[in-house]
């Protein structure tokens, strides 16, 4: 039998089903080798020699493959069809050759398939090839570059920026995008402008809305109405004039469907429509791929296989009719210069398998498959046809002009199935217009009241505490509205828009997007709040440090160019060691320039660069660096190893003023070296919020010789720093909380938060609670219920439903028990389920012994009861003779396997 190696056991199981008994399919469980996390794993002094190490977890998987190759003389590498999959295949051959598992006559081949279906796998097996060394060299170059940056730049960060963690070649550039966007938002100054809307009514009594576009005979630009006074004059100008329909122009328009998914667009759409993060999306897609439902999910290609295109057209015709099938198939061209991650788009393996047919139980997989199926079908459907109408309204004196726009969908086409989500707001011309005739009067509507709508919005805002509707309103007439606006800062990135931006800039690749976005969050450089990525102070400092001392290496163009060079290596157009040599020559020189830097020098430099934002001008003209607390010290940038960076006073410790580097004052969330004071408890002890080695926590009092370790409580997962009040801190510090005496024995039940999360405790029994907040509210009934549930699942022996007595042959009690999956017979460690319909009370000993024997024959034997052991031990010779047939059977099985 040939030995086939794939990455995952799930994939191995599916492929084994297709290949049958002629193949042994094993999993490598991902990469089997990696560079050890220590200096010298990549040696620039010796031609960039790379020292690989087999991970402890991978040794057993390699051994299983090696053992299988002892009896088989063919190795088929069937890892994923991208660069990473090619690298895993190369690692496997290298590791197996080094362990001498590969013989001189062992045939080694590589096969790739874009989908785990019987036809795809069978076809791949008919076209084996060798490992593509050009793709492997591109992988080696990328791995060496990431190692050289990470293991040489990270120590510089640790030494020069206390509290900073590691740096990565591409992650640092992604972090820069987020930090610079946040700085844009902070530097943004809103600009006021006004717009004027009017509601008109046709002679047939149908209302429609128009926007003022001309005033005083001149076209209005966005900021021409910049004050309330100007807006009020414009409102009066519209309300006081007789208006008519100057022109009605209807133009046909069409909208084509979006291209099928590739990795980046799938992550973006899953984020827009479902709020799924990049890692969550790829995890669900991986499981769909391994189950054979979709094609490979790490790809920068949008090509669709011809057979899939024809299958999609057939399905469209069957479901929606001939009109929805375009005259010719739609062909999509790859945008990527060197799209090699997997070539084809992400699509269902069977276009006829609609989401409702799969009946997936996992919610993420179900939603994602539905999305992929709809996009794949829609991309081959006919265009949507619309009619866009523009109505120009004017006054007879030519001083005032308004415009109404709208559209009518004449044929929905692909929109019947799917429309791509948007990151921006929908266009206003999506509205429909009533029938309007050129030359007729444009009368203001008397049915509509803007003021009434505004009052409703204002009262709703007051009730919910949220800002809704316009900031201000002016209306000389109820049907004419002057609306105040302010320009908005650029939005913070979501995971989806960050991936989109990285793709636009040319950094990262499909297989790395999810890990990049995840890594910068795991390092504490970025946090996600309401799906938006916000840089932490730690992340800001790292970015500013790198921009000042390693600007080239966090440059967008430089990183994108390096990605292009890696693509050239994979295409065989560049030598990977030459690329490494050029990079290392300049990078090592930049490292050398920072060797003599002192921490204070670095902080002064960052303080200088950030000064315009850290110390904005004061309204009273005073020195922005003057400490507002003591009026004597000066503010400057400081760091603490645990809490990261903050603004502090030079008079510390006499003056303990602090604030975050993102602006504001101490109440804005700053955590300095002495923590952030939240208030005092009843005993006048200070309650502070602090950040330590293991994360944020609250503390009661101060450390002293008498109390070296004052009471502390870590913040539960999900509790944001800016939401911690004195009340919440005291709730944490007062844990564990007494719920009350247990009704059975009077022993106190407590609720608290421990190493494994929230719990209730009664004596030595701990039972988990699903939510942290329940610790503070759980009552006696709920606590007793949770503890009882835990006890029923515990290891305490439950009472038998029926005691049958001693086993007639082997000894040991035989009982009928009630289990999670129904009643069963228990003898020693053998549990035999009762057949459906069997009443536990009616079961006899003979029936029970038969069930036990059946279970034992299927491999359910465990340790026999002590009595049975003693009985068996009486005949040592019999035991030895019984062992021989077992050994013979084992060797016979091995012989059968070899024969196969």
N, C-alpha and C positions, 0 to 999 in steps of 0.2 A: 504493500500500500504506500502511495506517496503521502508525504507529510505536508500538509497545508498550514501555513501560519498566518493568522490575522491578529488584529490588536485586542479585541474584546471577546469575552466569553459569550456575550449575547450574539455577536456577529458570527462567532464560531458555530454556535448552535444552529443558526439559520442556514449557514452555508453547508454544514454537515448534512442537513435535511435534503439539500439539493444534490450534493455529490454522492451520497450513499456510502456503502461499506467499502468501496475501493479506495477511500481516502481517510487519513487520520487528520482531523482538523483540530488544531490547538491554538490557544491565545497567548500572545506575548505580554498582554496587559500593558500596552503602550510601549514606551521606550524601555529598552533593557539596559542601556548604558547612558551615562551622562558625565560631564566634567565635574570632578570633585570640587566642592565649594571651598577651595583654598588656593593660596598663591602657587603659581607655577603650573597650573593645569593647561594654560596656553603659554608657550615659551617663545616670545618674539626673537630671542637671541639665537634660537636654533630652528629657523625657518618655520616659525609658528607651529611647532610640534604640539599636538593636542593629546593629553593623557586622559584616556577614558577609563571609567570605573563602572563595573556592574553593580547595581544597587542591591542591597540585601534582599529586598522583596522580589527582585527579578531572578535571583539565583535559582529558586525552585521552578520558575517557569522555563528558564533555559534548560534546566536539568530534565524537565518533562519532554522538551523538544529533543534534547540529546538522546534520551532513552528511546524515544520513538524512532530516531534515525539509526539505532543499532540494528534494527530489523528491516529498515526500509532505506532504499538507496536513492531517493528523490526528494528534494526539498522545493516546495512551491511557495514563494513569498507573495501573499495576497493582501498586503497592507493597503491603507487608503490611497486613493489616486492623486494625491497632492505631494508637494515637496517634503512635507513632514513624513508622509507614508513611505516615500522613497528612502528617506534617511533611516527610518526604523528597519526597513529591509536590509539596508547596508550594515547597520549596527548588528543585526542578527547574524548575517554571514560572517562578519568580522569576529564576533564573540564565539560563534560555533566553531570557526576555524581555529581560533586560539585555544579552545578547549579540546581540539582534535575530534570533535563530534562529526565534522565533515571529512569524509575520506577522499582520496584522489579521484575515485570514480563516481562520487556522489554528484548527481545532476542537480544543479541549482538554477531555478528560473523565476522570473517575476511576472505576475499577471495583475491586471488592473480592471476593475469594473466600477462603473459610476452609480450602479444601483444593485442592491442585493435581491435580485430576482433570479429565478431558475434560468431563464433565457440569457440574462446578462452574465451570470456566473459561468454557465456552460460555454458561451461564446468566448469568454475571456480565457478559459482553459484551453481553447483551441488555438490561441495566439500568444504563447509565452514569449518573453523577451528577457534580456539581461537587465540588471539594475542600471538605471540611468545615472551615470557618474557625474554628468553635468549638473543635474538637479542636486545630487549629493554634495558637490563642491559648493554650490550656492548655499546649501544648508550649513556646511562647515564654515563658510565665510561669515554668515549671519550669526552663528553660534559663537564664533571666535570674537566677532565685533562686540556682541552683547556682553561676553565675559570680560573683555579688555576694558570696556567702559565701566561695567558694574563693579569689578574687583579693583579698579584703580581709582575711580572717581568717588565711590562710596566712602572709603577711608578718609579722603580729603574732606568730605562733608562732615563725618563724625568728629574730626579734629577741629575743624574751623567753625562749625555751627552746632553748638550743643542742642540736643533734642532732635536733630535731623536724622533721618533714616537713610536708606540706600537711594541710589540714582540709577536710572536705566537709560539706554540709548534712545529708545522711542518713547518710553513712558514720560521722560522728562520733557519732551517736546509736546506731548499731549497735555501735560500739566501746565506748560507755558500757555497753551491756548486758553485754558480755563482761567488762569490767573490774569492774563491780559484782558480777557473779556470782563472779568470782575473789576479791573482797574478802569476800563472804559465806562462801566456802569457808575462807578464812584465819581469819575471825573465829569460825568454827564450833567449838563445844566438844562433843565426843561425850558422850552420856548413856548410861549402862549400863542394860540391862534384860534380863530373863530370860523365857524361855517354857518351857513343859513340854509334851512330846509323849508319847503312849503308843501302843503298837502292840497292837491287839486281834485276836482270832481268832474267827470265827463257829463255831457248832457243826459247820459243814460244812468247817472247816479253812482258810477264806479269810481272809487278813490285811487289815486296814484301819487307818489312822492317825487319831487324834483329838488335838485341842489342848485344854489346860486353859482353861476359861472362867470357872469359879466356884471359890472357895476360902473356907472358913469361912462358907459360906452367902451370900457376897457376890460380885457380878459383878467379875471382874478387869479392870482397865484396863491399858493398855500398860505403864505404869511401876510397877505395884503390886509386882512382883517385881524389886526393884532391886539385890539383892545375892546372892551365892552362897549365903549362909546361908538367906535366904528361899526361894530356889529349891530348896535341898536339903530343906527342910521340906515344900514343895509336892510334891516327888517322893515323899517318904515317905508323904504323905497319900494320893496316888493308889495307890501300891503296896500300902498296908496295908488298903485298903477293898474290900468286895465291891461290884461295880458291875453295873448292868443297863441295858438299852436303855429309856430313858424315853419317847422318841417318835421316829417316823420320818415325815418329811413330804416328800412329793414334789410339786413344782410344775412345771407346764409353762412353758417359756420359749422365746423365739424371738430370733434375731439377724438383723438386716437387713444387706444389703451396704453397703459404703461408696459414696459418690457417685463419679462418674467423675472423672478427673484434671483439675485445673487446674494452672497453673505451679507454685505453691508446694507442692501435695501431691505432684506428680510428683518434684520435687527432694527432698522429704522421704523418699519411698518408695525412690527410687533410692539415696539415702544409706544408709537402713536395710538394704536388701536386698543392695546391691552395693558399698557404700562409695564411691559416685561423688560427687564434688564438684559444686557447683551449676553451675560453668562447664562441666565435663565432660558433665554431663547435658544442658545446653542445646545444646551443640555437637552431640551425637549426635542430639538431637531435631530440630535444624535440618536436618541431612542427611536424616533420615527424611521431614521435611515437604517439602523440595525435591525429593525423589524421588517424591513423591506418595503416600507410604504412610500418613501421619497428617495430621490437621487441624492448624491453626496452633497452635504450642506456647507462645505468650506470651498467656495469657488468665487472667482472674479469674472466668470464667463456668463453670458446671457444667451448663448446659442441653445437651441432646442433640437434634439435629435429628430430627423425627418419622420420617423415612425411615430414619435410622440406628437408632432405637429398634425399628422393625418388623423391620429386617434382623437386629438382635441377637436378637430373640425367635425369628425363623425359624431362626437358626443354633443357638440353645440347644435348640430342639425337635428339630432334625435330629441334633445331637450327643448330647444327654443325655436326650431324651424329654419328653413332655408334662408330667410331674410337676414338672419344673424351670422351667416357664414360669408366672409369676404370672398371676392372673386378669385383671389390667389392667396396662398399662405403668407403669413407675415414672417419676415426674416429680421432678426435683430443682430446687430454687429457689436462685438466687444469693444468697450471703450479703452480697456487696459491695453497698453502697448504689448505686453508679454503675458497674456492671461494663461497661466499654467497651473493654477491652484487645483482645478478639476475640470476645466474646459466647458462643461455643460452647465446650464442653469439649474436652479433648485425647482423641482417639479414632482408631481406624483408619479410613481412608477407605472401606475395604471390610471389613465385619464377617466376611465369609466367607473372608478371607485369613488363615489361621492362621499363626503364626510359622514353622512347618516348611515352609510353602509358599514363603516369600520366599527362604530360603537366603541370608541376608545374610552377607557375609564379615567385616565389621567387628564385633568382639566387643561393643563398647558399643552399637552400633545394634541388634544381635541381642537383647541382654538387655533393652534399653529397649522395643523393639517387643513383645517377649513380655509385658512388664509391662503395657504400655498395652492390648494386646489382651485379656489376662485380666481386667484391671480393668473394661474397657468391656463385656465379656460378662457378668461377674459382677454388675455394677450393675443388670442387667435380669433377674436370676434370682430364683427364689423364696427366701424366708427360710429359714434353717436352724432346725429345730425340735429342742428339747432338753428333757430332764427334769432338773431340779436337785433334788438330794436333800440334806436336812439331818437328821442323826442326833444326837439329844441323849442323852448318857450321864450317869447320876448315881448317887450312892451312896444307900443307903436312909435315912441320917441327914440327907441334904440338904446336907452340908458340901462335897462335891466334885462338880463338873460338867465334862464335856468335850463337845466338839462335833466331829463329822466331817462334811465337806461333799464333794460330788462331783457330777458330771453325766454324763448319757448322751446322746449325739447320736442322736436318733430318725430325723432326715432331714437330710442334709448340705446340701442346697440349694446356695446360691452357694459354700459352702466346698469344694465339689467342684472348683472352678476356682481360687479365689483367696481369700486372707485377708490383710488389711492388717497390715503390720508394726507393732510397738509400740516406743515409746521406753522404757517401763517394763517391769518383770518380769511374767510371766504370772500370772493369778489362781490361787490355790491350789485353787479349786473346779473347776478343769479336770480334776481327777483323777476316775477312775471308782471307784465303790463296789461291793462285792459285795452279794448279797441279804442284807438285815438285817431281822429281825422284831422288832416292838415287844414289850417285856416279857421277851425272852430275856436270858440272862446275858451280860455283856460281860467275857469272860475275857481276861486279858493273854496275848499270844502267847509261846509258849516256843520257837518256831522262829526268831524274830527277835532279833538282838542289836545294840542301838544301839552298845554299847561296841566290838564287833568292827568295825562300820562306821566308827566314829570312829578307831580305831587304823589302819585301812587308809587313811583320808583323811590322817591325820597322817604316815604313812610316805611316802605319795605326795607330800605337800607337802615333806617333807625331801629327797626325791630330786630334785625339780624346782626347789626353791628358791622356790616360790610358796606363798602362804598359801591354804589350802583348808580347807573345813569350818568347824566352830564354833571360836570363840576358846577356849572352855572347855566342859566337859561334866561333869554330875553325874548319877549313876544309881544309886539303891538297888537297882533291878531292871534287868536287861538290856533289858527291854521298855519301860522308862520313862526318859525323857531330859529333863534340865534343860539348856537351851541358852542360852549367853550371847550377847547382841547389843549392839551399839552403834549409836546413831542415826548416820545417814550425812549428810554435807553435800550440798547440791544438786549435781547433776552439772554438769560443764562443758558448754558448748554444743558440739554438732556443727554442721556447716553446715546440716543438716536442721532441727535444733531451733531454731537461730538464725533461719532463715527463718520457721519456725512462730511464733516469738515476735514477730518483726517484723510478721507478718500480724495477730497478736492485738492488738498495740499500735496498729497502723494506720499503720505507716511503710513507705515503699517501695511499689513496684508490681511486677507480674509481669515487666515488661521490665527492672527494675533490681535484682532480688534477687541474681542471679549476679554482677553487676558490683560491688555493695556488698560482698559477702563476699570477692570477689577483691581489691578495692582495699585493704582494711584489712590483708590479708596482704602484698600487694606493697609497701606502704609500710613494712613491718617493724614495724607496731604489734601484730600478732597472728601467732603461729605455730601450725601444725597439727601435733599430735603424737598418733599413734594415733587419728586422725579427730576429736580434740577440739581446740577452739580455746582457746589459752592466751595471755593478753595479755603482751606484752613490757614491760619497764620503760618504754620510750619511749612505748608506748601508754597506760600508766597515767598518766604525767605529763601527756600531752596531755589526757586525760579530766579529771584533777583541775584542770588549768588552765582548761579550758572550763567546768567546773562552778562554778568560783569567779568567773570574770570574764564568762562568757557563758552562765550557767545556763539562761536562757530558751530559748536557741537549740539546746541539746542536751536540752531537755525532751521527754518522750514525748508529753504532751498537746499541746504547742505544735506539734511536728512533725506529729502526726496531724491536728491542726486545719488546718495548712497544706495537707496532702494533700487534706483535704475541700474546702478552698477551690479547689484546682486541679481537683477533680472538678466543683465548681459552675461553674467557667469552661467546662469541656468540655460541660456541660449547658446552657450559655447563661444561667446564673442569676447570674453575677458578671462584673464587668469586670476583665480581667487587669491593667490598669495601676493600678487602684485597689488591688488586692491587693499589687502591687509597691510602691506608694507607702507603704502602711501598714507593710509589712515594713521598707523602707529607712529610714523615719523613725526607728524605734526601734533598728534595727541600727547605723546610722551613729553614733547617740548612744552606744551601748555601745562601739563602736570608739574613739570619742574619749576615753572614760574610761580607756582603757588606754595612751594615747599617752605619758604621762609615767612609766609603770612602768619600774623598773629590774630587771635580771635578778636581782640579789640579793634584791630585794623579792618578786619572784615566787617564788623558791626558798624564801624564809622562810615565805611564805604556804602553799605546798604542804607544806613541812616541818611546819608547825603543824597543818594539816588531817590529815596522815597520821601524826602523832606517836603516837597510841595503837597503830597497827599497826607503825610503824617501830621504835619503842622500847618493847616490852612490858615490864611489870614483871619484875624479876629475882627469882629464888627467895631470894637472900640479902638482898634489900631495898636493894641498892646503887642508885645513880643509873643508870637505864637508858641515859642518854646518855654515861656515862663510857666512854672508849675502852678496850676490854679488852686492847689491845696495850701501850699506854704508860701507862695509868692516870693520865694527866694531861690529855690533850686531850678535847674533847667531840665527839660524833658529830653530824653534820648532813648535810643533803642537798646533793649536789654534782653537777655535770654536766661531761661532756667532749663536744666537738663530734662526736667519732667514736663514743665508746662509750655515749653516752646518760647516764642518771642512775644514781647509786650513793650509798651511805652512806660517808662518809670522815671522817677525823680532822682536827680543826682544827690539829693540830701538823704537818701536811704541810708540807714534804717530810721533816722529821725522822722522823715516823711515817707509814708507808705502809699503814696498815690500811684495808681496804675490804671491803664486802659489798654484795650486791644489795638494792634497795629492797623486794624481795619477802620479805625475811627471811633468816635463816641467817647464816653467816659466809663468809669468803673462799673456803673450800673448796666453797661451794655454787654457784659459778659466777660470782662477781662479776668484772667486768673494769674496773678503775679506770684512771686516767690512765697508770699505769706497767705496765698489764697484770696478768694473774694468773699468779703464779709456779707452774709445774708441777713444777719440780725443777732439777737440774743434770746436765750431761753428764759424760763421763769427764774432761774438762779443767776441770771445775768451773765451766763457763760456765752462767749462768742461762738456763733455757728458759721463755719466757713466752707466754701466750695473750693476744692483743690484738685490738682491733677498730679498723679504720681506715676510710678513705674508701671503699675498695672491698670492705669486708666483713671478717670475722674472719681472723686469720692467726697463725702461731706464729713466734717470733723466737729466735735464739741470740745471747746476749750483749746488751750495751747499746751504744747509739750514743755515739761519742766523736769527738774531733778526728782520731784515727788511723783510726777505723772509722766514718765518718759513716753508712754504710748496712750494718748488720749483716745476716747471712743471715736470710732470711724465706721462708715458704712459706704460700700461701693454703690455707684449708681447702677440700677438695673439696665439691662440692654433695652434700647429704645427710648430711654429718657434723655431728652436733649438738654444740653448745658443751660441754654437760655430759658428753659422752662422750670428750672429748679428754684423754688421759693423757700423762704424760711419754714413755712408750714410743711412742705414736702420733705425738706431736709430733716425736720424733727420726727416726721413719720418714719423715715428710714432709721434714724438713730435710736428710736424707741423699740425697734424690733429686737427679739421676737415679741409678738403681741399675744397676750393671753385672750383666748376665745372664751374659755369657761371650763368648769369641771365636767369630765365625761359622765354621762348619765349612768353608766354601768358601774364604774369603780371610783368615781369622784376625782381621778387624777386629772391634772390640768392639761387642756389641749392648747397648743401654741401654734401660731402662724408666723412664718418668717421667710427669708430669702437666703438660700444656701448655695453651695457649690454647684448644685444641679438645678437651680432655679427656685421658684416659689413653692412652698410646701405647707402642710399642716402636720403636727407631730403629737402623738399620744404615746407616752412612754418611749419605747424603742422603735415604734412604728412610724415611719415617715411616708407621707402620701403627697405626690406632686399636685400642684394647682395649675390650671392651664394658663392663667394670666397673672402678671405681677400685681395688678391693681386689686385682685381678689384677696391678696394677703391682708389688706387694710379693711376689707368689708365682710369677709367670710363670717357667717354666723354658726351657731351650734349645730343646727340641722344639717347644713351643707357639710360642715367639717366631719360630723359623725358618718355621713353618707360616703364621703371620699375615703375616709379611713377604713370603712367596712369593705368598700370595693377593693382597696389595696390588700386587705387581709384575705379576701376570697381569691385573689390572684397570687398570694404569697405561698411560701413553702410549707405552711402548716397543713397537717394531714386532715383532709375533709372526711366526714363520716360516710361510710359506704351506704349505697342504696340497698344492697343485699349482701350478707355474708354467706358464702357457699361452703366454707370449711377448708380443710387441708387438701392440697393437690394429691389425688389418689396414687400417683406413681413417684413424683419427685419431692413431694412435701412442700410446705410453705402455703400461707393463706391465699385463697382465691376469692376475690371480692368483685362486686359490680359497683362501679363508681360513676358519678355524674361529672362529665367533662365539658370543656368549652364547645366541643363539636358533638355533644350528645353522650349517652351512656356507653361505657366500655368495661371490659373485663380486665382486671389487674392481677397479675401474678409475678412477683419479683419486679423486674424492670420491663416486663412485656405488657404492653397495653393493646388489647384487641378490641376494635370498635364493634359494637353490636349491629347486626344487619338491620336495615330499616324495617320498621313494623314490629320488631321484637320488644316485648314488654320486659323490662329489667326484673320485675318481681317474679315473672314466670320462668326465668332462665334456670336450667338445671346444671348440675356439675358436669355431666357428660357433654352437654352443649358448650359449656365454658371451656372444657379441656380441648374440644375440637377447634374452637376459635383460637385458643392459645397455640396449638400445634400449627395451624394455618399461618398465623402471624410469624412464628419462629421459622417456618420454612421459607418465608419471603425475606428473611434477613433481619427479623425483629428481635433476635435473641440478645439479651443483655445478661447481666449477672444473675445467677440463680439465687433463690433464698438460701440463707445460711444452712438450713436443715438439708436442703437438696445438695449443697456442696459437700457436706459431711458424708452423705449417703454415697455420692459419686466417688469420693476419695478413698472409700473402702477397697476399691479394686483398682490399684495402681496400674497393673498390667493391662487391664481392660482400657484404661484411659490412654496408655501409650499406643496400644493397637488401634484405638479409635482415631488417634492423631495421624497415623500413616495414610489412611485413605484421603484425608483432607489435603495433605501435602501433595499426594499424587494427583488429586483433582486440580490443585493449583498449577502444577507443572503441565498437566494436560491442557488446561485453559491457555497457558502460555504457548504451548505447541500449536494449538488451534489458531491463535493469533498470528504466529509466525507463518503458518501455512497460508493464511489469508493474504 
